[in-house]
Amino acid sequence: MSIDAVLGGLLVRQLDHWLPGALHRSRRATLALAYAGDPCTAEAALRVVAGFADRLRGRRLTVLVLADGGPELPARLGVVEAGLPGDVAVHVVPGDPTRLPVVLKAAGAAGAPLLTLVDGAAPAPALLAATTTGRPAEVLLTGTGTGLRPALTAAGFPLVAEVELVAADGTPGRVVAFGTGLDKSLEAFKDALWATADATVGYLDPTGGLLDVGADPPTGPLRDELLAELTRHGPRTVTELRRHALTATAYRAGDAGRALAELLDAGAVTRDPEHGRLGGDVLISAGLVPDARSTA
């Protein structure tokens, strides 16, 4: 599987999560797809929308496709668009992602659920500011350089995750970042990330290690990172450590639960209360046995 295929699958899975919630929250919503290069995932996105046709009755979904795809792009998308219900309005707009602020304003996207994909463009402040006008607002960025995480944080997204995708065949890697204000959306992004890729693509963890994709990734690097977080900032609740794993590493929330259980078994951390379910309000503290850490 190529990196482009992973990114396309990630968008499809994120749409599967976002669209039902958006339709439940509001009578209108906007999906904006902005491409600096080939708009190769736009057709797949429209097919996801078509799959929710029965839930779109009485709702209004606007799909914006901003790309320099040439005159054939409307025709390509028109095949899928023909099968969409009348409640979906698809607008194909020529141009690059720098036009996104104007396009979103013209579409009246502010104040209702907004999911934006920005594929391959530099994370300029004006561009990202436009993606925050939704209520709620979520954005998926892809690029070839660094700096996506700080740009999303500066734009006002309270929850941000960033992972670099590395292909086994040596083709150039890609960075994917997600910004949101909803914990469940961030968890869905991480779940989608791990469910989409296969052994041909690895994830370069922000803490520095390359992780092989699998159902149960090795928790050694995550255990080390959670211990380091406890050492830096003192005791943290399970909820806080799960969020740290989601935002600061490539791991999922469930992986954090496994890592904490292993740290407790090894005596590397302690918990308060000492017994019971390892729930979100349980307080975790660094123990007195730092050698218990493992890089396995």
C-alpha positions as protocol buffer text, in pm:
chain_id: "A"
residue {
  index: 1
  type: MET
  ca { x: 0 y: 0 z: 0 }
}
residue {
  index: 2
  type: SER
  ca { x: 136 y: 342 z: -96 }
}
residue {
  index: 3
  type: ILE
  ca { x: 141 y: 645 z: 133 }
}
residue {
  index: 4
  type: ASP
  ca { x: -117 y: 811 z: -95 }
}
residue {
  index: 5
  type: ALA
  ca { x: -344 y: 510 z: -50 }
}
residue {
  index: 6
  type: VAL
  ca { x: -303 y: 531 z: 328 }
}
residue {
  index: 7
  type: LEU
  ca { x: -393 y: 901 z: 326 }
}
residue {
  index: 8
  type: GLY
  ca { x: -696 y: 833 z: 108 }
}
residue {
  index: 9
  type: GLY
  ca { x: -813 y: 557 z: 339 }
}
residue {
  index: 10
  type: LEU
  ca { x: -759 y: 783 z: 638 }
}
residue {
  index: 11
  type: LEU
  ca { x: -983 y: 1052 z: 488 }
}
residue {
  index: 12
  type: VAL
  ca { x: -1255 y: 796 z: 415 }
}
residue {
  index: 13
  type: ARG
  ca { x: -1250 y: 660 z: 770 }
}
residue {
  index: 14
  type: GLN
  ca { x: -1247 y: 1008 z: 922 }
}
residue {
  index: 15
  type: LEU
  ca { x: -1547 y: 1103 z: 711 }
}
residue {
  index: 16
  type: ASP
  ca { x: -1727 y: 790 z: 831 }
}
residue {
  index: 17
  type: HIS
  ca { x: -1681 y: 921 z: 1185 }
}
residue {
  index: 18
  type: TRP
  ca { x: -1743 y: 1291 z: 1121 }
}
residue {
  index: 19
  type: LEU
  ca { x: -2050 y: 1291 z: 900 }
}
residue {
  index: 20
  type: PRO
  ca { x: -2301 y: 1120 z: 1135 }
}
residue {
  index: 21
  type: GLY
  ca { x: -2202 y: 1350 z: 1422 }
}
residue {
  index: 22
  type: ALA
  ca { x: -2218 y: 1660 z: 1203 }
}
residue {
  index: 23
  type: LEU
  ca { x: -2566 y: 1570 z: 1080 }
}
residue {
  index: 24
  type: HIS
  ca { x: -2681 y: 1506 z: 1435 }
}
residue {
  index: 25
  type: ARG
  ca { x: -2552 y: 1840 z: 1566 }
}
residue {
  index: 26
  type: SER
  ca { x: -2680 y: 2068 z: 1294 }
}
residue {
  index: 27
  type: ARG
  ca { x: -2915 y: 2093 z: 999 }
}
residue {
  index: 28
  type: ARG
  ca { x: -2624 y: 2205 z: 784 }
}
residue {
  index: 29
  type: ALA
  ca { x: -2256 y: 2115 z: 756 }
}
residue {
  index: 30
  type: THR
  ca { x: -1962 y: 2173 z: 521 }
}
residue {
  index: 31
  type: LEU
  ca { x: -1694 y: 1940 z: 391 }
}
residue {
  index: 32
  type: ALA
  ca { x: -1406 y: 2131 z: 228 }
}
residue {
  index: 33
  type: LEU
  ca { x: -1140 y: 1949 z: 24 }
}
residue {
  index: 34
  type: ALA
  ca { x: -847 y: 2170 z: -82 }
}
residue {
  index: 35
  type: TYR
  ca { x: -565 y: 2027 z: -291 }
}
residue {
  index: 36
  type: ALA
  ca { x: -227 y: 2167 z: -389 }
}
residue {
  index: 37
  type: GLY
  ca { x: -182 y: 1874 z: -626 }
}
residue {
  index: 38
  type: ASP
  ca { x: -393 y: 1594 z: -770 }
}
residue {
  index: 39
  type: PRO
  ca { x: -740 y: 1584 z: -605 }
}
residue {
  index: 40
  type: CYS
  ca { x: -717 y: 1206 z: -603 }
}
residue {
  index: 41
  type: THR
  ca { x: -925 y: 1151 z: -288 }
}
residue {
  index: 42
  type: ALA
  ca { x: -1222 y: 1370 z: -382 }
}
residue {
  index: 43
  type: GLU
  ca { x: -1415 y: 1093 z: -556 }
}
residue {
  index: 44
  type: ALA
  ca { x: -1373 y: 858 z: -259 }
}
residue {
  index: 45
  type: ALA
  ca { x: -1497 y: 1134 z: -26 }
}
residue {
  index: 46
  type: LEU
  ca { x: -1812 y: 1181 z: -235 }
}
residue {
  index: 47
  type: ARG
  ca { x: -1877 y: 808 z: -227 }
}
residue {
  index: 48
  type: VAL
  ca { x: -1868 y: 819 z: 153 }
}
residue {
  index: 49
  type: VAL
  ca { x: -2123 y: 1100 z: 143 }
}
residue {
  index: 50
  type: ALA
  ca { x: -2342 y: 893 z: -89 }
}
residue {
  index: 51
  type: GLY
  ca { x: -2340 y: 616 z: 169 }
}
residue {
  index: 52
  type: PHE
  ca { x: -2517 y: 846 z: 417 }
}
residue {
  index: 53
  type: ALA
  ca { x: -2797 y: 945 z: 179 }
}
residue {
  index: 54
  type: ASP
  ca { x: -3071 y: 823 z: 412 }
}
residue {
  index: 55
  type: ARG
  ca { x: -2941 y: 1039 z: 697 }
}
residue {
  index: 56
  type: LEU
  ca { x: -2919 y: 1352 z: 484 }
}
residue {
  index: 57
  type: ARG
  ca { x: -3294 y: 1403 z: 453 }
}
residue {
  index: 58
  type: GLY
  ca { x: -3382 y: 1738 z: 606 }
}
residue {
  index: 59
  type: ARG
  ca { x: -3014 y: 1832 z: 634 }
}
residue {
  index: 60
  type: ARG
  ca { x: -2794 y: 2040 z: 406 }
}
residue {
  index: 61
  type: LEU
  ca { x: -2439 y: 1928 z: 328 }
}
residue {
  index: 62
  type: THR
  ca { x: -2212 y: 2147 z: 118 }
}
residue {
  index: 63
  type: VAL
  ca { x: -1907 y: 1982 z: -37 }
}
residue {
  index: 64
  type: LEU
  ca { x: -1637 y: 2217 z: -165 }
}
residue {
  index: 65
  type: VAL
  ca { x: -1361 y: 2081 z: -389 }
}
residue {
  index: 66
  type: LEU
  ca { x: -1086 y: 2338 z: -440 }
}
residue {
  index: 67
  type: ALA
  ca { x: -824 y: 2219 z: -689 }
}
residue {
  index: 68
  type: ASP
  ca { x: -649 y: 2280 z: -1018 }
}
residue {
  index: 69
  type: GLY
  ca { x: -775 y: 1952 z: -1157 }
}
residue {
  index: 70
  type: GLY
  ca { x: -836 y: 2082 z: -1508 }
}
residue {
  index: 71
  type: PRO
  ca { x: -1160 y: 2071 z: -1705 }
}
residue {
  index: 72
  type: GLU
  ca { x: -1194 y: 1695 z: -1656 }
}
residue {
  index: 73
  type: LEU
  ca { x: -1233 y: 1722 z: -1278 }
}
residue {
  index: 74
  type: PRO
  ca { x: -1602 y: 1826 z: -1277 }
}
residue {
  index: 75
  type: ALA
  ca { x: -1675 y: 1542 z: -1518 }
}
residue {
  index: 76
  type: ARG
  ca { x: -1493 y: 1290 z: -1297 }
}
residue {
  index: 77
  type: LEU
  ca { x: -1678 y: 1402 z: -988 }
}
residue {
  index: 78
  type: GLY
  ca { x: -2005 y: 1438 z: -1176 }
}
residue {
  index: 79
  type: VAL
  ca { x: -2034 y: 1061 z: -1212 }
}
residue {
  index: 80
  type: VAL
  ca { x: -2045 y: 1024 z: -833 }
}
residue {
  index: 81
  type: GLU
  ca { x: -2238 y: 1347 z: -779 }
}
residue {
  index: 82
  type: ALA
  ca { x: -2521 y: 1219 z: -996 }
}
residue {
  index: 83
  type: GLY
  ca { x: -2599 y: 959 z: -732 }
}
residue {
  index: 84
  type: LEU
  ca { x: -2610 y: 1205 z: -441 }
}
residue {
  index: 85
  type: PRO
  ca { x: -2938 y: 1322 z: -286 }
}
residue {
  index: 86
  type: GLY
  ca { x: -3059 y: 1674 z: -352 }
}
residue {
  index: 87
  type: ASP
  ca { x: -2964 y: 1773 z: 3 }
}
residue {
  index: 88
  type: VAL
  ca { x: -2595 y: 1764 z: -102 }
}
residue {
  index: 89
  type: ALA
  ca { x: -2451 y: 2059 z: -294 }
}
residue {
  index: 90
  type: VAL
  ca { x: -2113 y: 1996 z: -460 }
}
residue {
  index: 91
  type: HIS
  ca { x: -1910 y: 2294 z: -577 }
}
residue {
  index: 92
  type: VAL
  ca { x: -1589 y: 2240 z: -775 }
}
residue {
  index: 93
  type: VAL
  ca { x: -1378 y: 2555 z: -753 }
}
residue {
  index: 94
  type: PRO
  ca { x: -1059 y: 2601 z: -958 }
}
residue {
  index: 95
  type: GLY
  ca { x: -756 y: 2722 z: -768 }
}
residue {
  index: 96
  type: ASP
  ca { x: -513 y: 2626 z: -496 }
}
residue {
  index: 97
  type: PRO
  ca { x: -565 y: 2607 z: -116 }
}
residue {
  index: 98
  type: THR
  ca { x: -473 y: 2973 z: -68 }
}
residue {
  index: 99
  type: ARG
  ca { x: -824 y: 3053 z: -194 }
}
residue {
  index: 100
  type: LEU
  ca { x: -984 y: 2849 z: 83 }
}
residue {
  index: 101
  type: PRO
  ca { x: -1071 y: 3145 z: 314 }
}
residue {
  index: 102
  type: VAL
  ca { x: -1271 y: 3313 z: 36 }
}
residue {
  index: 103
  type: VAL
  ca { x: -1438 y: 2989 z: -72 }
}
residue {
  index: 104
  type: LEU
  ca { x: -1545 y: 2898 z: 282 }
}
residue {
  index: 105
  type: LYS
  ca { x: -1683 y: 3246 z: 344 }
}
residue {
  index: 106
  type: ALA
  ca { x: -1880 y: 3239 z: 19 }
}
residue {
  index: 107
  type: ALA
  ca { x: -2025 y: 2899 z: 113 }
}
residue {
  index: 108
  type: GLY
  ca { x: -2142 y: 3024 z: 453 }
}
residue {
  index: 109
  type: ALA
  ca { x: -1949 y: 2752 z: 635 }
}
residue {
  index: 110
  type: ALA
  ca { x: -1909 y: 2946 z: 961 }
}
residue {
  index: 111
  type: GLY
  ca { x: -2109 y: 2849 z: 1265 }
}
residue {
  index: 112
  type: ALA
  ca { x: -2186 y: 2488 z: 1167 }
}
residue {
  index: 113
  type: PRO
  ca { x: -1984 y: 2164 z: 1157 }
}
residue {
  index: 114
  type: LEU
  ca { x: -1686 y: 2196 z: 924 }
}
residue {
  index: 115
  type: LEU
  ca { x: -1432 y: 1932 z: 826 }
}
residue {
  index: 116
  type: THR
  ca { x: -1149 y: 2055 z: 606 }
}
residue {
  index: 117
  type: LEU
  ca { x: -882 y: 1861 z: 420 }
}
residue {
  index: 118
  type: VAL
  ca { x: -578 y: 2061 z: 312 }
}
residue {
  index: 119
  type: ASP
  ca { x: -357 y: 1834 z: 102 }
}
residue {
  index: 120
  type: GLY
  ca { x: -3 y: 1939 z: 27 }
}
residue {
  index: 121
  type: ALA
  ca { x: -21 y: 2313 z: 98 }
}
residue {
  index: 122
  type: ALA
  ca { x: 188 y: 2515 z: 340 }
}
residue {
  index: 123
  type: PRO
  ca { x: 0 y: 2573 z: 668 }
}
residue {
  index: 124
  type: ALA
  ca { x: -32 y: 2950 z: 629 }
}
residue {
  index: 125
  type: PRO
  ca { x: -200 y: 3128 z: 924 }
}
residue {
  index: 126
  type: ALA
  ca { x: -477 y: 3282 z: 708 }
}
residue {
  index: 127
  type: LEU
  ca { x: -560 y: 2945 z: 558 }
}
residue {
  index: 128
  type: LEU
  ca { x: -580 y: 2768 z: 894 }
}
residue {
  index: 129
  type: ALA
  ca { x: -774 y: 3053 z: 1052 }
}
residue {
  index: 130
  type: ALA
  ca { x: -1046 y: 2996 z: 792 }
}
residue {
  index: 131
  type: THR
  ca { x: -1073 y: 2629 z: 892 }
}
residue {
  index: 132
  type: THR
  ca { x: -1151 y: 2724 z: 1253 }
}
residue {
  index: 133
  type: THR
  ca { x: -1478 y: 2903 z: 1172 }
}
residue {
  index: 134
  type: GLY
  ca { x: -1684 y: 2587 z: 1194 }
}
residue {
  index: 135
  type: ARG
  ca { x: -1876 y: 2488 z: 1509 }
}
residue {
  index: 136
  type: PRO
  ca { x: -1718 y: 2246 z: 1567 }
}
residue {
  index: 137
  type: ALA
  ca { x: -1417 y: 2276 z: 1336 }
}
residue {
  index: 138
  type: GLU
  ca { x: -1182 y: 1995 z: 1241 }
}
residue {
  index: 139
  type: VAL
  ca { x: -897 y: 1988 z: 992 }
}
residue {
  index: 140
  type: LEU
  ca { x: -681 y: 1721 z: 833 }
}
residue {
  index: 141
  type: LEU
  ca { x: -347 y: 1839 z: 692 }
}
residue {
  index: 142
  type: THR
  ca { x: -93 y: 1653 z: 482 }
}
residue {
  index: 143
  type: GLY
  ca { x: 248 y: 1775 z: 380 }
}
residue {
  index: 144
  type: THR
  ca { x: 612 y: 1686 z: 322 }
}
residue {
  index: 145
  type: GLY
  ca { x: 772 y: 1906 z: 586 }
}
residue {
  index: 146
  type: THR
  ca { x: 753 y: 1979 z: 954 }
}
residue {
  index: 147
  type: GLY
  ca { x: 561 y: 2249 z: 1135 }
}
residue {
  index: 148
  type: LEU
  ca { x: 205 y: 2127 z: 1096 }
}
residue {
  index: 149
  type: ARG
  ca { x: 151 y: 2072 z: 1469 }
}
residue {
  index: 150
  type: PRO
  ca { x: 262 y: 2419 z: 1585 }
}
residue {
  index: 151
  type: ALA
  ca { x: 65 y: 2580 z: 1302 }
}
residue {
  index: 152
  type: LEU
  ca { x: -255 y: 2403 z: 1409 }
}
residue {
  index: 153
  type: THR
  ca { x: -196 y: 2489 z: 1774 }
}
residue {
  index: 154
  type: ALA
  ca { x: -138 y: 2855 z: 1684 }
}
residue {
  index: 155
  type: ALA
  ca { x: -461 y: 2852 z: 1482 }
}
residue {
  index: 156
  type: GLY
  ca { x: -653 y: 2763 z: 1798 }
}
residue {
  index: 157
  type: PHE
  ca { x: -711 y: 2388 z: 1777 }
}
residue {
  index: 158
  type: PRO
  ca { x: -689 y: 2259 z: 2136 }
}
residue {
  index: 159
  type: LEU
  ca { x: -620 y: 1897 z: 2037 }
}
residue {
  index: 160
  type: VAL
  ca { x: -355 y: 1824 z: 1773 }
}
residue {
  index: 161
  type: ALA
  ca { x: -184 y: 1504 z: 1661 }
}
residue {
  index: 162
  type: GLU
  ca { x: 91 y: 1467 z: 1403 }
}
residue {
  index: 163
  type: VAL
  ca { x: 252 y: 1156 z: 1254 }
}
residue {
  index: 164
  type: GLU
  ca { x: 500 y: 1102 z: 972 }
}
residue {
  index: 165
  type: LEU
  ca { x: 426 y: 816 z: 735 }
}
residue {
  index: 166
  type: VAL
  ca { x: 737 y: 632 z: 613 }
}
residue {
  index: 167
  type: ALA
  ca { x: 722 y: 388 z: 321 }
}
residue {
  index: 168
  type: ALA
  ca { x: 923 y: 68 z: 333 }
}
residue {
  index: 169
  type: ASP
  ca { x: 1028 y: 113 z: -31 }
}
residue {
  index: 170
  type: GLY
  ca { x: 1211 y: 437 z: 46 }
}
residue {
  index: 171
  type: THR
  ca { x: 973 y: 677 z: -130 }
}
residue {
  index: 172
  type: PRO
  ca { x: 953 y: 1021 z: 35 }
}
residue {
  index: 173
  type: GLY
  ca { x: 753 y: 1027 z: 356 }
}
residue {
  index: 174
  type: ARG
  ca { x: 448 y: 1240 z: 427 }
}
residue {
  index: 175
  type: VAL
  ca { x: 335 y: 1413 z: 743 }
}
residue {
  index: 176
  type: VAL
  ca { x: -30 y: 1401 z: 843 }
}
residue {
  index: 177
  type: ALA
  ca { x: -176 y: 1615 z: 1120 }
}
residue {
  index: 178
  type: PHE
  ca { x: -522 y: 1649 z: 1265 }
}
residue {
  index: 179
  type: GLY
  ca { x: -669 y: 1936 z: 1464 }
}
residue {
  index: 180
  type: THR
  ca { x: -994 y: 1926 z: 1661 }
}
residue {
  index: 181
  type: GLY
  ca { x: -1160 y: 2028 z: 1985 }
}
residue {
  index: 182
  type: LEU
  ca { x: -1328 y: 1692 z: 2043 }
}
residue {
  index: 183
  type: ASP
  ca { x: -1158 y: 1403 z: 2224 }
}
residue {
  index: 184
  type: LYS
  ca { x: -1369 y: 1143 z: 2041 }
}
residue {
  index: 185
  type: SER
  ca { x: -1269 y: 1285 z: 1704 }
}
residue {
  index: 186
  type: LEU
  ca { x: -901 y: 1268 z: 1795 }
}
residue {
  index: 187
  type: GLU
  ca { x: -943 y: 909 z: 1909 }
}
residue {
  index: 188
  type: ALA
  ca { x: -1124 y: 828 z: 1584 }
}
residue {
  index: 189
  type: PHE
  ca { x: -835 y: 981 z: 1386 }
}
residue {
  index: 190
  type: LYS
  ca { x: -581 y: 763 z: 1564 }
}
residue {
  index: 191
  type: ASP
  ca { x: -797 y: 452 z: 1528 }
}
residue {
  index: 192
  type: ALA
  ca { x: -834 y: 526 z: 1156 }
}
residue {
  index: 193
  type: LEU
  ca { x: -460 y: 581 z: 1121 }
}
residue {
  index: 194
  type: TRP
  ca { x: -378 y: 237 z: 1257 }
}
residue {
  index: 195
  type: ALA
  ca { x: -664 y: 64 z: 1079 }
}
residue {
  index: 196
  type: THR
  ca { x: -570 y: 202 z: 736 }
}
residue {
  index: 197
  type: ALA
  ca { x: -201 y: 123 z: 687 }
}
residue {
  index: 198
  type: ASP
  ca { x: -27 y: -210 z: 645 }
}
residue {
  index: 199
  type: ALA
  ca { x: 325 y: -345 z: 682 }
}
residue {
  index: 200
  type: THR
  ca { x: 452 y: -144 z: 384 }
}
residue {
  index: 201
  type: VAL
  ca { x: 409 y: 185 z: 574 }
}
residue {
  index: 202
  type: GLY
  ca { x: 550 y: 267 z: 918 }
}
residue {
  index: 203
  type: TYR
  ca { x: 484 y: 557 z: 1152 }
}
residue {
  index: 204
  type: LEU
  ca { x: 763 y: 778 z: 1274 }
}
residue {
  index: 205
  type: ASP
  ca { x: 660 y: 855 z: 1628 }
}
residue {
  index: 206
  type: PRO
  ca { x: 709 y: 1218 z: 1737 }
}
residue {
  index: 207
  type: THR
  ca { x: 920 y: 1086 z: 2026 }
}
residue {
  index: 208
  type: GLY
  ca { x: 1173 y: 957 z: 1772 }
}
residue {
  index: 209
  type: GLY
  ca { x: 1103 y: 590 z: 1700 }
}
residue {
  index: 210
  type: LEU
  ca { x: 979 y: 416 z: 1385 }
}
residue {
  index: 211
  type: LEU
  ca { x: 676 y: 198 z: 1466 }
}
residue {
  index: 212
  type: ASP
  ca { x: 570 y: -99 z: 1258 }
}
residue {
  index: 213
  type: VAL
  ca { x: 199 y: -94 z: 1188 }
}
residue {
  index: 214
  type: GLY
  ca { x: 7 y: -375 z: 1355 }
}
residue {
  index: 215
  type: ALA
  ca { x: -295 y: -447 z: 1566 }
}
residue {
  index: 216
  type: ASP
  ca { x: -88 y: -440 z: 1885 }
}
residue {
  index: 217
  type: PRO
  ca { x: 217 y: -216 z: 1837 }
}
residue {
  index: 218
  type: PRO
  ca { x: 508 y: -256 z: 2081 }
}
residue {
  index: 219
  type: THR
  ca { x: 442 y: -41 z: 2386 }
}
residue {
  index: 220
  type: GLY
  ca { x: 804 y: 5 z: 2495 }
}
residue {
  index: 221
  type: PRO
  ca { x: 847 y: 355 z: 2344 }
}
residue {
  index: 222
  type: LEU
  ca { x: 509 y: 460 z: 2483 }
}
residue {
  index: 223
  type: ARG
  ca { x: 594 y: 333 z: 2831 }
}
residue {
  index: 224
  type: ASP
  ca { x: 914 y: 537 z: 2822 }
}
residue {
  index: 225
  type: GLU
  ca { x: 728 y: 847 z: 2705 }
}
residue {
  index: 226
  type: LEU
  ca { x: 459 y: 817 z: 2973 }
}
residue {
  index: 227
  type: LEU
  ca { x: 728 y: 777 z: 3240 }
}
residue {
  index: 228
  type: ALA
  ca { x: 908 y: 1083 z: 3102 }
}
residue {
  index: 229
  type: GLU
  ca { x: 583 y: 1283 z: 3113 }
}
residue {
  index: 230
  type: LEU
  ca { x: 528 y: 1183 z: 3477 }
}
residue {
  index: 231
  type: THR
  ca { x: 886 y: 1281 z: 3560 }
}
residue {
  index: 232
  type: ARG
  ca { x: 851 y: 1618 z: 3386 }
}
residue {
  index: 233
  type: HIS
  ca { x: 514 y: 1720 z: 3527 }
}
residue {
  index: 234
  type: GLY
  ca { x: 439 y: 1501 z: 3826 }
}
residue {
  index: 235
  type: PRO
  ca { x: 134 y: 1281 z: 3887 }
}
residue {
  index: 236
  type: ARG
  ca { x: -126 y: 1266 z: 3611 }
}
residue {
  index: 237
  type: THR
  ca { x: -466 y: 1104 z: 3581 }
}
residue {
  index: 238
  type: VAL
  ca { x: -522 y: 819 z: 3338 }
}
residue {
  index: 239
  type: THR
  ca { x: -734 y: 1056 z: 3127 }
}
residue {
  index: 240
  type: GLU
  ca { x: -447 y: 1306 z: 3105 }
}
residue {
  index: 241
  type: LEU
  ca { x: -198 y: 1035 z: 3010 }
}
residue {
  index: 242
  type: ARG
  ca { x: -431 y: 893 z: 2746 }
}
residue {
  index: 243
  type: ARG
  ca { x: -463 y: 1240 z: 2597 }
}
residue {
  index: 244
  type: HIS
  ca { x: -85 y: 1285 z: 2607 }
}
residue {
  index: 245
  type: ALA
  ca { x: -46 y: 962 z: 2411 }
}
residue {
  index: 246
  type: LEU
  ca { x: -301 y: 1083 z: 2156 }
}
residue {
  index: 247
  type: THR
  ca { x: -144 y: 1423 z: 2101 }
}
residue {
  index: 248
  type: ALA
  ca { x: 230 y: 1370 z: 2162 }
}
residue {
  index: 249
  type: THR
  ca { x: 283 y: 1023 z: 2011 }
}
residue {
  index: 250
  type: ALA
  ca { x: 163 y: 807 z: 1725 }
}
residue {
  index: 251
  type: TYR
  ca { x: -19 y: 578 z: 1967 }
}
residue {
  index: 252
  type: ARG
  ca { x: -391 y: 540 z: 2040 }
}
residue {
  index: 253
  type: ALA
  ca { x: -575 y: 586 z: 2368 }
}
residue {
  index: 254
  type: GLY
  ca { x: -613 y: 211 z: 2411 }
}
residue {
  index: 255
  type: ASP
  ca { x: -237 y: 167 z: 2372 }
}
residue {
  index: 256
  type: ALA
  ca { x: -188 y: 407 z: 2664 }
}
residue {
  index: 257
  type: GLY
  ca { x: -409 y: 186 z: 2880 }
}
residue {
  index: 258
  type: ARG
  ca { x: -198 y: -119 z: 2794 }
}
residue {
  index: 259
  type: ALA
  ca { x: 125 y: 68 z: 2859 }
}
residue {
  index: 260
  type: LEU
  ca { x: 7 y: 193 z: 3199 }
}
residue {
  index: 261
  type: ALA
  ca { x: -100 y: -157 z: 3302 }
}
residue {
  index: 262
  type: GLU
  ca { x: 245 y: -286 z: 3209 }
}
residue {
  index: 263
  type: LEU
  ca { x: 417 y: -5 z: 3403 }
}
residue {
  index: 264
  type: LEU
  ca { x: 206 y: -86 z: 3708 }
}
residue {
  index: 265
  type: ASP
  ca { x: 291 y: -456 z: 3682 }
}
residue {
  index: 266
  type: ALA
  ca { x: 660 y: -368 z: 3659 }
}
residue {
  index: 267
  type: GLY
  ca { x: 644 y: -138 z: 3962 }
}
residue {
  index: 268
  type: ALA
  ca { x: 759 y: 160 z: 3758 }
}
residue {
  index: 269
  type: VAL
  ca { x: 454 y: 365 z: 3853 }
}
residue {
  index: 270
  type: THR
  ca { x: 200 y: 370 z: 4135 }
}
residue {
  index: 271
  type: ARG
  ca { x: -171 y: 443 z: 4132 }
}
residue {
  index: 272
  type: ASP
  ca { x: -421 y: 611 z: 4364 }
}
residue {
  index: 273
  type: PRO
  ca { x: -648 y: 442 z: 4456 }
}
residue {
  index: 274
  type: GLU
  ca { x: -442 y: 125 z: 4463 }
}
residue {
  index: 275
  type: HIS
  ca { x: -723 y: -107 z: 4361 }
}
residue {
  index: 276
  type: GLY
  ca { x: -1015 y: -110 z: 4122 }
}
residue {
  index: 277
  type: ARG
  ca { x: -1060 y: -36 z: 3755 }
}
residue {
  index: 278
  type: LEU
  ca { x: -788 y: 166 z: 3586 }
}
residue {
  index: 279
  type: GLY
  ca { x: -1036 y: 444 z: 3509 }
}
residue {
  index: 280
  type: GLY
  ca { x: -985 y: 796 z: 3388 }
}
residue {
  index: 281
  type: ASP
  ca { x: -972 y: 959 z: 3732 }
}
residue {
  index: 282
  type: VAL
  ca { x: -708 y: 721 z: 3875 }
}
residue {
  index: 283
  type: LEU
  ca { x: -394 y: 920 z: 3960 }
}
residue {
  index: 284
  type: ILE
  ca { x: -66 y: 778 z: 3828 }
}
residue {
  index: 285
  type: SER
  ca { x: 272 y: 870 z: 3980 }
}
residue {
  index: 286
  type: ALA
  ca { x: 624 y: 778 z: 3878 }
}
residue {
  index: 287
  type: GLY
  ca { x: 750 y: 497 z: 4101 }
}
residue {
  index: 288
  type: LEU
  ca { x: 1088 y: 440 z: 4256 }
}
residue {
  index: 289
  type: VAL
  ca { x: 1206 y: 179 z: 4007 }
}
residue {
  index: 290
  type: PRO
  ca { x: 1317 y: 365 z: 3692 }
}
residue {
  index: 291
  type: ASP
  ca { x: 1508 y: 56 z: 3573 }
}
residue {
  index: 292
  type: ALA
  ca { x: 1171 y: -110 z: 3519 }
}
residue {
  index: 293
  type: ARG
  ca { x: 1137 y: 74 z: 3190 }
}
residue {
  index: 294
  type: SER
  ca { x: 1170 y: -140 z: 2880 }
}
residue {
  index: 295
  type: THR
  ca { x: 1241 y: -53 z: 2524 }
}
residue {
  index: 296
  type: ALA
  ca { x: 1105 y: -381 z: 2399 }
}
